[in-house]
């Protein structure tokens, strides 16, 4: 299982999440959508911030989109 966070430098909610993402509570791989467009398209990332849970078969098992959903995940 791996966690991939898609954000962007220009995204205000992403900036608000940065301290939680960097807290070290979860091993989260951070990707900027502008620099990883092909990967964002592969996982059907339509808006940022988006946090994906991806299993060993490279299948998305959970998807959190938006500031509220990700904050809920990161603080539980």
C-alpha positions, 0 to 999 in steps of 0.5 A: 500500500502506498499513499500518493498526494497530488498537489500544485504550487499555485493551489491555496488548499494545497499550501494549507495542507503542506504541514499535515502532509509533511508531518510524517504520520503517513509515508506519503509520496508527494507529486506536483500535478504540473510536473507529473501530468501523465501520472495524474492522468493515469490515476484520473486526478481531476482536481487538487489536492487529491490523496490516493491509496494505491495497493500493490497491484497499482489499483486506487483503493481510496481517493480523498479530494479537496481540503476537508476530505484530506484533513479528515484522513490526516488527522484521524 
